[in-house]
Amino acid sequence: MLFCMKANNFQLTVFLFICVAAIYYSGCGSDKSDNEAAVAEYRSESTIRMAMRLEYLQRRLDPEINPFANSSRIHYILSQSPPADPVNRAYYRTQLAREFLHAGRTREAIDLFHRVENNILSDRDVYPDELLLLVKDMLAISYLRLGEQENCIHHHTTESCIIPIEEGAIHAHREGSERAIDYYTELLEYDPEDYNSRWLLNVANMTLGKYPRDVPDRWLIPVDAFESEYNLDNFPDIAADLGINVLGLAGGAIIEDFTGSGYLDILVSSWGLGDQIRFFVNNGDGTFTDRTEEAGLTGITGGLNMVHADYTNNGYPDVFVLRGAWMGADGEHPNSLLRNNGDGTFTDVTVEAGVLSFHPTQTAAWGDFNNNGWVDLFIGNESTPGNVHPCELYLNNGDGTFTNVAADVGLDIIGFVKGTVWGDYNNDGYLDLYISKLGEPNLLFRNEGPDDRGIWTFTEVGQQAGVTEPVNSFPVWFFDYNNNGFLDIFVSAYDIDYGDVAREYLGMPIKGDYPRLYENNGDGTFSDVTEKTNLKKVMYTMGCNFGDLDNDGYLDFYVGTGDPDYRSLMPNRMFRNAGGKYFQEVTTSGGFGHAQKGHGVSFADLNNNGMQDVYMTIGGALEGDVYWNALFMNPGNDNKWITLYIEGAQSNRSAIGTRIKITARTDEGTREIHRTVGSGGSFGGASFRQEIGLGNAAAIDKIEIFWPSSGTTQTFTNIEMNQFIKIREDKDRILPVDIETFTYATQ
């Protein structure tokens, strides 16, 4: 099979296909429409070549080993002769029905599951009990998914799938949830300790407006379990009003000013290898325009995650798209480096830049590890038994090309890497690297700087620093949660039993693991403050990021939950930072408890009013697990703020790694607010402009900027609040930014 070939044979196969395809596409073009020809002519040759490579790979996904190629798996199963033995034939049909469900063909799945159920019930002596329970469990979730498709997707409202479900999201098409209730009741009668069925029974009743009234007391999740710990105002989802509610699978999200207009644009991906990346330009008047084709991005597809930075130092952020995660040997897909041309277009320069490789991955991080003013790129690849994919560290050569130096500096790590971030945790001016590995202890690499030969080296100090857990982890970030000037680490767990959601709401111990918040002790070590800060909670996290919901100057965060299984239907969760002491859950009061799978998260002030909104890419991994992306609009607050455009000169243009310290005066005295320039967490990208809440400050006494490459600190005093300003590394004065605010064009 293609994906069992050695890397050089694989690349040769792809190359030969591209050569043949290029000859075909470069012909007279008489079989293409004028529009298709115009798009093909507009895109760069390198972008066309990548698009053809991706199209080819999509057709070559192996249904035998790839659990996410569901339509192909249906054809593959149907190509096999059904077993003659009735029990094996029932298992065969159950697997086929499961693939129908995973492919989004829910009615067909339900019909086939019922046929199997009827066969079992007609001859109970032949079929094992576990098969009947399996089929009933699959019928329950199939009907629940049918209700989601017929209501939350096809008749979507701003309240759809927000837990606890309110009146505006009650299902008009009731069959799905009604039948799901029947099956979950039957499953619970058989096993009252089935906490996942208990949870989903409550959810199904919510969708019909029957919760809590019609849920039997012995299976009820109490209403007060959903109460928030702080009364945050509701953030309504306005994505549909603005036309940015893309329907897709799991994917990345980046909010950044890609066009240089002063307004933040949106770039989103969906991980299906044939799913088109979408680019929405902010018009500065409350509306957005889909400029995907005009940007030359047609055919650039897939990407479970994306990360951005200005690697050319030309003032326009570029994008790196990550592909192949979770697919093992069938995920040896190329990533894409999209160069921003500065005119509203992008060019795929993966090959020309020297970053073409074929490894399964979803995580990477930009950072100038050697402080030469050019951002470098670390890629965390996924290795599995028999499929070794070392991590990569691409050194920016400063001429548009990169060189992989991972082996030279000791970062050619082997493992199933799920998250990676740069951060200067010991404040020595050098970026260090934290790596989350699924199923193994996490790693912290301390940057030692250059040795006597000028070669930069790293030392792994994770155990010494006390930051190796949880063993089953996923997204990660550095942030200064308590504003003391030292970067702390948050790393979320990816290890639960599905019933843990109900168990937590019922005040019971969970079977899985919790996330970790590691507080920086300032001496090279960290303390686990997860329980102390009220974060010992179920966070089965994929995408997540942080920002400041209420402009109080303390960083809050939002986590997207779930996994590919349809039964992992749990609310995404929002946590408010209470003065750097602990976190308060505000999921329900803020309206953030979306039950669909949450992935790329971006906090951003999209309408330039000084308050951050929250954009989330929503959808699962299975072909049929699509959902609408969301934009949660900030309802506003009375706290002060300031937005800083930080631009490097000797340091990298994006100012990644630059540290900011604001000293603000309040009625109680003075306070410090610390930030480090970056895009946030490892799954979702926020803008590099720093949108900083100031709480109830009366004035800004001082802003200090520490530049990593030059090692200098700039100090500015007596700055007005509630404004946009620009600070350049080579300028000794603040530059005002004249930018318009606007209200969203909501219906």
C-alpha positions in Angstrom: 0.0 0.0 0.0 1.1 3.6 -0.7 1.4 4.7 2.9 3.5 1.7 3.9 6.1 2.7 1.4 9.4 4.3 2.6 9.4 8.1 2.6 11.4 8.4 -0.6 9.1 6.1 -2.5 6.1 7.9 -1.2 7.4 11.3 -2.3 8.4 9.9 -5.7 4.8 8.5 -6.2 3.3 11.9 -5.3 5.9 13.7 -7.5 5.0 11.5 -10.5 1.3 12.1 -10.0 1.9 15.9 -9.9 4.0 15.8 -13.0 1.2 14.0 -14.9 -1.5 16.2 -13.4 0.5 19.3 -14.3 0.8 18.2 -17.9 -3.0 17.7 -17.9 -3.8 21.0 -16.3 -1.5 22.9 -18.5 -3.2 21.8 -21.7 -5.7 23.9 -23.7 -8.2 23.8 -20.9 -11.2 23.4 -23.2 -12.9 21.2 -20.6 -12.8 23.8 -17.9 -15.3 26.6 -17.2 -14.2 30.2 -17.5 -14.4 30.6 -13.7 -12.3 27.5 -13.1 -9.7 28.7 -15.6 -9.6 32.1 -14.0 -9.0 30.7 -10.6 -6.3 28.4 -11.8 -4.6 31.2 -13.7 -4.7 33.5 -10.6 -3.2 31.0 -8.2 0.6 30.6 -8.1 2.1 27.5 -9.7 3.3 26.3 -6.3 -0.2 26.7 -4.9 -1.6 24.7 -7.8 0.9 22.0 -7.3 0.1 21.7 -3.6 -3.6 21.6 -4.3 -3.1 18.7 -6.7 -0.9 16.9 -4.2 -3.7 17.2 -1.6 -6.4 16.1 -4.0 -4.3 13.0 -4.9 -3.7 12.2 -1.3 -7.4 12.5 -0.4 -8.2 9.9 -3.0 -5.5 7.6 -1.6 -6.7 7.5 2.0 -6.7 3.8 3.1 -10.0 2.6 4.4 -8.4 -0.4 6.0 -6.3 1.5 8.4 -7.8 5.0 8.5 -10.8 5.2 10.9 -11.8 8.6 9.6 -12.2 7.7 5.9 -15.8 6.7 6.6 -17.3 6.9 3.1 -14.4 4.8 1.8 -14.8 2.4 4.7 -18.4 1.9 3.7 -17.4 0.9 0.2 -14.6 -1.3 1.5 -17.0 -3.2 3.9 -19.6 -3.6 1.2 -16.9 -5.1 -1.1 -16.4 -7.9 1.4 -18.7 -10.9 1.4 -20.8 -11.0 4.6 -19.9 -13.9 6.9 -22.1 -17.0 6.8 -22.2 -17.3 10.5 -25.2 -15.3 11.9 -23.3 -13.8 14.8 -20.3 -12.7 12.7 -22.8 -11.4 10.1 -24.5 -9.4 12.8 -21.1 -7.9 13.8 -20.4 -7.2 10.1 -23.7 -5.3 9.7 -23.1 -3.5 13.0 -19.8 -2.2 11.8 -21.3 -1.2 8.5 -24.1 0.7 10.3 -21.5 2.4 12.4 -19.7 3.6 9.3 -23.0 5.0 7.9 -23.4 6.9 11.2 -19.8 8.2 11.1 -20.3 9.3 7.5 -23.3 11.3 8.4 -25.8 8.9 6.8 -27.7 8.6 10.0 -31.1 7.3 8.7 -29.3 4.5 6.9 -27.4 3.7 10.0 -30.6 3.6 12.1 -32.3 1.3 9.6 -29.4 -1.1 9.5 -29.0 -1.1 13.3 -32.8 -1.9 13.6 -32.4 -4.9 11.3 -29.6 -6.2 13.4 -31.6 -5.6 16.6 -34.6 -7.4 15.2 -32.5 -10.4 14.2 -31.0 -10.6 17.7 -34.4 -10.3 19.4 -35.9 -13.0 17.1 -33.4 -15.6 18.3 -31.9 -14.6 21.7 -30.2 -18.0 22.2 -27.9 -17.4 19.2 -26.6 -13.9 19.9 -24.5 -12.7 22.9 -26.0 -10.2 25.3 -23.1 -7.8 24.7 -24.0 -7.5 21.0 -27.6 -6.5 21.8 -26.3 -3.9 24.3 -23.9 -2.6 21.7 -26.6 -2.2 19.1 -29.0 -0.5 21.5 -26.2 1.9 22.6 -25.5 2.7 18.9 -29.2 3.2 18.2 -29.4 5.6 21.2 -26.6 7.8 20.0 -27.8 7.5 16.3 -31.2 8.9 17.2 -29.6 11.6 19.4 -27.4 12.6 16.4 -30.4 12.5 14.1 -32.0 15.1 16.4 -28.9 17.3 16.2 -28.8 17.1 12.4 -32.5 17.8 11.9 -32.5 20.7 14.4 -29.2 22.1 15.5 -27.6 21.9 12.0 -30.5 22.2 9.6 -32.5 24.7 11.7 -29.7 26.3 13.6 -30.3 29.1 16.1 -27.9 31.1 18.3 -28.9 28.9 21.2 -28.6 25.5 19.5 -26.6 22.9 21.5 -25.8 25.3 24.3 -25.9 23.4 27.6 -28.2 23.7 29.5 -30.5 24.0 26.5 -32.9 26.9 26.6 -36.3 27.5 25.0 -34.9 28.9 21.7 -33.0 25.6 21.1 -35.8 23.1 21.8 -36.1 20.6 18.9 -39.0 21.1 16.6 -38.2 17.8 15.0 -38.7 15.5 18.0 -38.3 12.0 16.7 -34.5 11.8 17.3 -34.5 12.8 20.9 -37.7 10.9 21.8 -36.3 7.6 20.5 -33.0 8.3 22.1 -34.7 8.7 25.5 -36.4 5.3 25.0 -33.1 3.6 24.4 -31.2 5.4 27.1 -34.0 4.5 29.6 -33.7 0.9 28.5 -29.9 1.0 28.9 -30.1 2.5 32.4 -32.7 -0.1 33.4 -30.1 -2.7 32.5 -27.2 -0.8 34.1 -28.0 2.0 36.5 -24.3 2.8 36.8 -24.0 3.7 33.1 -23.2 7.3 33.7 -22.7 8.2 30.1 -26.2 7.1 29.3 -27.4 9.0 32.3 -25.8 12.2 31.1 -27.1 11.8 27.5 -30.6 11.0 28.8 -30.6 14.3 30.6 -29.4 16.1 27.4 -32.0 14.4 25.2 -34.7 15.6 27.6 -33.3 19.1 27.5 -33.6 19.2 23.7 -37.4 18.5 24.1 -38.0 21.0 26.9 -38.6 18.1 29.3 -35.7 18.6 31.6 -35.8 18.4 34.6 -39.5 17.6 34.8 -39.6 14.3 33.0 -36.2 12.9 34.0 -36.7 10.2 36.7 -35.2 11.3 40.0 -32.8 8.4 40.2 -31.2 9.5 36.9 -31.5 13.3 37.1 -28.5 15.6 36.9 -29.6 18.4 39.3 -30.3 21.8 37.7 -28.0 23.6 40.2 -25.1 21.5 38.8 -25.0 23.9 35.9 -24.9 27.1 37.8 -21.9 29.4 37.2 -19.6 30.4 39.9 -19.7 34.1 38.8 -22.4 36.0 37.0 -20.8 36.9 33.7 -23.1 38.5 31.1 -24.2 36.4 28.2 -22.0 36.3 25.0 -24.5 35.6 22.2 -23.3 33.6 19.1 -23.5 36.0 16.1 -21.5 34.0 13.6 -24.5 33.2 11.4 -25.5 36.9 11.2 -22.0 37.8 9.9 -21.7 34.8 7.5 -18.7 33.4 9.3 -20.4 30.3 10.7 -18.6 27.8 8.5 -20.1 24.3 8.6 -17.2 21.9 8.9 -15.2 19.4 11.0 -12.5 19.9 13.6 -10.1 22.6 12.5 -7.9 25.6 13.3 -8.8 29.2 13.7 -6.6 32.3 13.4 -7.7 35.9 13.9 -5.2 38.4 12.6 -4.9 41.5 10.4 -3.7 39.7 7.3 -4.4 42.6 4.9 -2.9 45.5 6.8 -6.2 47.3 7.1 -6.1 47.6 10.8 -9.1 45.3 11.2 -8.8 41.6 12.3 -9.6 39.0 9.7 -10.5 35.3 10.2 -8.8 32.2 8.7 -10.4 28.8 9.5 -9.7 25.3 8.5 -11.5 21.9 8.6 -9.4 18.8 8.9 -11.0 16.7 6.1 -8.3 16.5 3.4 -10.8 17.8 0.9 -12.1 20.6 3.1 -11.3 24.1 1.8 -9.6 26.6 4.0 -11.7 29.7 4.3 -10.5 33.3 4.5 -12.9 36.1 5.8 -11.8 39.7 5.4 -13.1 42.2 8.0 -14.7 45.1 6.1 -14.5 47.5 9.1 -18.2 48.2 9.0 -19.6 45.2 10.9 -19.5 42.8 8.0 -17.1 40.2 6.7 -16.4 39.0 3.1 -15.3 35.5 2.1 -12.2 36.2 0.0 -10.9 32.6 -0.2 -10.7 32.5 -4.0 -9.5 36.1 -4.4 -6.7 35.3 -1.9 -5.4 32.4 -4.2 -6.3 29.8 -1.6 -8.5 27.5 -3.7 -7.4 23.9 -3.3 -5.5 24.5 -0.1 -7.5 22.1 2.0 -7.4 20.2 5.3 -5.5 21.3 8.4 -6.5 20.2 11.9 -4.6 23.2 13.2 -2.8 26.4 11.9 -0.2 28.7 13.4 0.9 32.1 12.1 3.8 34.5 12.2 5.6 37.0 10.0 8.5 34.8 9.0 9.7 37.2 6.2 9.6 40.3 8.5 7.7 42.2 5.8 4.8 43.2 8.1 2.3 40.7 6.8 1.6 37.5 8.9 2.1 34.2 7.2 0.4 30.9 8.0 1.5 27.3 8.5 -1.1 24.6 8.1 -0.7 21.2 9.9 -2.1 17.9 8.5 -2.2 14.2 9.1 -2.8 14.1 12.8 -4.2 10.9 14.4 -4.0 9.0 11.1 -0.7 7.2 11.8 0.7 5.6 8.6 -2.2 7.0 6.6 -1.4 10.5 7.8 2.0 11.1 6.1 0.7 14.3 4.5 2.5 17.5 3.7 2.0 20.7 5.8 1.6 24.0 4.0 3.5 27.2 4.4 1.4 30.1 3.1 3.3 33.2 2.4 1.3 36.4 2.7 2.1 38.5 -0.3 0.9 41.7 1.2 -1.8 42.3 -1.4 -4.6 40.2 0.0 -3.2 37.0 -1.5 -1.2 34.0 -0.3 1.2 31.7 -2.0 2.0 28.1 -0.9 5.8 28.1 -0.7 6.2 24.9 1.2 8.7 23.4 -1.3 10.6 26.6 -2.1 11.0 27.4 1.6 12.4 23.9 2.4 9.7 22.8 4.9 8.1 20.0 2.8 7.9 16.8 4.8 5.5 14.0 5.2 4.6 13.4 8.9 1.3 13.2 10.8 1.0 16.4 13.0 -1.4 19.0 14.3 1.0 21.1 16.4 3.7 23.6 15.7 5.0 26.8 17.3 6.8 29.9 15.9 9.5 31.5 18.0 12.9 33.1 17.5 14.9 30.6 19.6 18.3 32.1 18.7 17.3 35.7 19.0 18.6 36.7 15.5 15.4 38.5 14.6 13.9 35.8 12.4 11.2 33.5 13.7 11.9 29.7 13.6 9.4 26.9 13.5 9.1 23.8 15.7 6.8 21.0 14.5 5.7 18.3 16.9 5.1 15.1 14.9 3.2 12.0 16.0 5.1 8.7 16.2 3.4 5.4 16.7 4.9 1.8 16.9 6.3 1.1 13.5 5.9 4.6 12.3 8.6 6.9 13.7 8.3 10.6 12.9 10.9 12.8 14.7 10.0 16.3 15.5 11.4 19.1 13.4 13.0 22.5 14.2 13.3 24.7 11.1 15.8 27.4 11.5 14.9 30.6 9.5 17.7 31.4 7.2 16.5 35.0 6.7 16.1 34.6 3.0 12.7 32.9 2.8 14.1 29.4 3.4 14.5 27.1 6.4 16.9 24.4 7.5 15.9 21.5 9.8 18.3 21.7 12.8 16.3 19.5 15.2 19.0 16.9 15.5 21.7 19.4 15.9 20.1 21.1 19.0 18.6 18.0 20.5 15.0 18.5 19.6 14.4 15.6 17.2 12.0 14.1 19.8 10.2 10.9 19.2 6.7 10.6 20.6 3.0 11.2 20.0 3.2 15.0 20.3 -0.1 16.8 20.7 0.9 20.3 21.9 4.0 22.6 21.8 4.7 26.2 22.8 7.7 28.5 23.2 8.1 30.6 26.3 10.9 32.1 28.4 10.0 30.6 31.7 13.2 31.6 33.5 13.3 35.2 32.1 16.9 34.7 30.8 16.0 36.2 27.4 16.0 32.8 25.6 12.8 31.0 24.5 12.3 27.6 26.1 10.1 24.9 24.7 7.3 22.9 26.4 6.0 19.7 24.7 2.8 17.8 25.5 3.1 14.0 24.7 0.0 11.8 24.7 0.7 8.7 26.8 4.2 9.8 28.1 5.5 12.4 30.5 5.6 15.9 29.1 8.9 17.7 28.4 10.3 21.1 29.2 13.4 22.0 27.2 15.5 24.8 28.7 17.3 26.9 26.1 21.0 27.0 27.0 21.9 29.6 24.4 25.0 29.1 22.1 27.9 26.9 23.1 31.6 27.7 22.4 31.0 26.7 18.8 28.0 28.9 18.4 25.6 26.0 18.3 22.4 26.5 20.3 21.5 23.7 22.7 18.6 22.6 24.9 18.4 20.6 28.1 15.3 18.6 29.1 14.3 19.6 32.6 10.6 18.6 32.8 10.9 16.3 35.8 13.3 18.6 37.6 10.9 21.5 37.1 7.9 19.4 38.1 5.8 19.8 34.9 5.6 16.3 33.4 1.9 15.6 34.0 -0.8 14.7 33.0 0.6 11.7 31.2 -2.4 11.8 28.8 -2.3 15.4 27.8 -3.2 17.6 24.7 -3.2 21.4 24.4 -0.8 23.6 26.3 0.3 27.2 26.8 2.5 29.5 28.7 0.7 32.5 30.4 1.2 34.6 33.5 -2.1 33.8 35.2 -1.2 35.7 38.5 0.6 38.7 36.9 3.9 38.3 38.8 6.2 38.5 35.8 6.9 34.7 35.5 5.3 32.5 32.9 3.1 29.7 34.3 2.1 26.6 32.3 -1.4 25.2 31.7 -1.6 21.7 30.1 -5.0 20.0 29.7 -5.8 16.3 30.1 -7.1 14.1 27.4 -8.1 11.2 29.5 -11.7 10.6 30.8 -14.4 8.0 30.9 -17.4 9.4 29.1 -19.5 9.1 32.3 -17.1 11.5 34.0 -19.2 14.5 32.9 -22.2 13.1 34.9 -20.0 12.0 37.8 -18.6 15.6 38.2 -22.0 17.2 38.1 -23.1 14.7 40.7 -20.1 15.4 43.0 -18.6 12.0 42.4 -14.9 11.0 41.8 -14.0 10.7 38.1 -12.2 7.9 36.4 -10.0 10.0 34.1 -7.4 12.6 34.8 -7.5 16.4 35.4 -5.6 19.2 33.7 -2.6 20.8 35.4 -1.9 24.5 36.2 1.7 24.8 37.1 2.6 28.0 38.9 6.1 29.3 38.2 8.1 29.6 41.4 10.7 31.9 39.9 13.6 29.5 40.6 13.3 27.1 37.6 10.6 25.0 39.3 6.9 25.0 39.2 4.1 24.1 41.8 1.0 22.2 40.8 -1.8 24.6 41.8 -4.7 22.9 39.9 -6.8 22.2 43.0 -5.9 25.4 44.7 -7.1 27.4 41.8 -10.4 25.5 41.4 -9.4 23.7 38.1 -9.7 20.1 39.2 -12.5 19.6 36.7 -13.3 17.4 33.7 -11.6 19.0 30.7 -11.4 16.5 27.9 -9.7 19.2 25.9 -8.8 19.6 22.2 -8.8 23.2 21.1 -8.5 26.0 23.7 -7.0 29.4 24.2 -6.9 32.3 26.7 -7.9 36.0 26.8 -9.5 38.6 29.0 -13.3 38.4 28.9 -14.1 41.3 31.2 -10.9 43.5 30.8 -10.0 43.1 34.5 -6.4 42.5 33.5 -6.3 38.8 34.4 -6.3 36.0 31.8 -9.4 33.8 31.4 -9.6 30.7 29.2 -12.0 28.6 27.1 -11.6 24.8 26.5 -13.1 22.8 23.7 -14.1 19.3 24.7 -14.8 15.8 23.3 -13.2 13.3 21.0 -14.3 11.6 17.7 -16.9 9.4 19.4 -20.5 10.9 19.0 -21.1 9.9 22.6 -18.5 12.4 23.9 -21.2 15.1 23.9 -20.2 17.5 26.7 -20.2 21.2 27.1 -17.2 23.3 26.2 -16.1 25.2 29.3 -15.1 28.8 30.1 -13.2 29.9 33.2 -12.8 33.4 34.5 -9.6 34.3 36.4 -10.6 35.8 39.8 -7.8 38.2 40.5 -4.9 35.7 39.9 -6.0 33.6 42.9 -8.3 31.0 41.4 -10.7 30.4 38.5 -14.5 30.6 38.4 -16.5 28.6 35.9 -18.8 30.9 33.8 -19.8 28.4 31.2 -23.6 28.7 31.8 -23.9 32.4 32.6 -21.8 33.4 29.6 -23.6 31.0 27.2 -20.4 29.1 26.3 -21.5 25.6 27.1 -21.6 24.4 23.5 -22.1 20.6 23.4 -20.5 20.1 20.0 -16.8 19.4 19.7 -14.7 22.6 20.2 -11.4 23.0 18.4 -9.5 26.2 17.3 -10.2 29.0 19.7 -9.3 32.7 19.3 -9.9 35.6 21.7 -10.0 38.9 19.7 -11.4 42.4 19.6 -12.9 42.0 16.1 -14.8 45.3 16.1 -12.1 47.4 17.8 -14.2 48.4 20.8 -11.6 47.3 23.3 -13.4 44.1 24.3 -12.5 40.6 23.2 -15.0 38.3 21.5 -14.4 34.6 21.2 -14.3 32.7 17.9 -14.4 28.9 17.9 -14.1 26.2 15.2 -16.6 23.5 16.0 -16.9 20.0 14.6 -15.6 16.5 15.1 -13.2 14.2 13.3 -15.7 11.7 11.7 -17.0 12.7 8.3 -20.5 13.2 9.5 -19.6 15.1 12.7 -19.9 18.6 11.2 -21.2 21.7 12.9 -21.3 25.5 12.6 -18.4 27.6 13.9 -19.4 30.2 16.5 -18.5 33.8 17.3 -19.4 34.7 20.9 -19.9 38.5 21.0 -18.7 40.3 24.1 -21.6 42.2 25.7 -19.3 44.8 27.1 -18.1 46.0 30.5 -17.0 49.2 32.2 -13.3 48.3 32.7 -10.5 50.2 31.1 -8.2 48.8 28.3 -5.4 49.5 26.0 -4.4 47.8 22.7 -0.7 47.7 21.7 0.7 47.1 18.3 4.2 45.8 19.1 6.7 45.8 16.2 10.2 44.4 16.3 13.2 45.9 14.4 16.2 44.0 15.6 13.8 41.5 17.2 11.4 39.6 14.9 8.8 41.8 13.3 5.9 39.9 14.9 7.5 40.6 18.3 6.9 37.0 19.4 8.5 36.5 22.8 8.6 40.2 23.6 7.6 40.9 27.3 5.2 43.7 28.4 4.8 45.2 31.8 2.1 47.7 32.6 2.1 49.6 35.8 -1.4 51.0 36.4 -2.7 53.3 39.2 -5.9 52.4 41.0 -7.8 53.8 44.0 -6.1 51.0 46.0 -2.6 51.8 44.9 -0.7 50.5 41.9 -0.8 47.1 40.1 1.3 45.3 37.5 -0.1 43.6 34.4 2.3 41.3 32.5 1.9 39.9 29.0 4.1 38.1 26.5 3.5 38.6 22.8 2.3 35.4 21.1 -0.8 33.8 19.6 -1.9 32.1 22.8 -2.3 28.4 23.2 -1.3 25.4 21.0 -4.7 24.9 19.3 -6.1 28.2 18.0 -4.4 31.5 17.2 -5.1 35.0 18.5 -3.8 38.2 17.0 -0.3 39.4 18.0 -1.6 42.8 18.8 -1.9 42.9 22.6 -5.4 43.6 23.8 -4.9 44.3 27.5 -7.6 44.9 30.1 -6.8 47.4 32.9 -9.6 46.8 35.3 -10.7 49.8 37.3 -7.4 51.6 36.7 -7.4 55.4 37.0 -4.3 55.8 34.8 -1.3 54.0 33.2 1.8 55.2 34.9 4.3 53.2 32.9 4.6 50.7 30.0 7.8 48.7 29.8 8.8 46.6 26.8 11.6 44.0 26.9 12.9 43.1 23.5 14.6 39.7 23.4 17.0 40.1 20.4 18.4 43.5 21.4 18.1 42.8 25.1 16.9 46.3 25.6 13.9 47.7 27.6 11.8 50.6 26.5 9.9 52.7 29.1 7.0 55.0 28.3 5.1 57.0 31.0 1.7 58.6 31.5 -0.2 56.9 28.6 -3.9 57.5 28.1 -6.2 54.5 28.5 -8.9 53.2 26.1 -6.8 53.7 22.9 -4.8 51.9 20.3 -1.0 52.6 20.2 2.0 51.3 18.3 5.4 50.7 19.8 8.5 49.9 17.7 11.7 48.6 19.0 13.7 51.3 17.2 11.5 54.3 18.1 11.7 56.1 21.4 8.1 57.4 21.3 4.6 56.0 21.1 2.9 56.1 17.8 -0.9 56.7 17.9 -3.1 54.4 15.8 -6.1 55.9 14.3 -8.7 53.1 13.9 -12.4 53.1 13.8 -14.7 51.0 16.0 -18.0 49.6 14.7 -21.0 47.6 15.7 -21.7 44.2 14.2 -24.2 43.9 11.4 -26.4 41.5 13.4 -30.0 40.7 12.4 
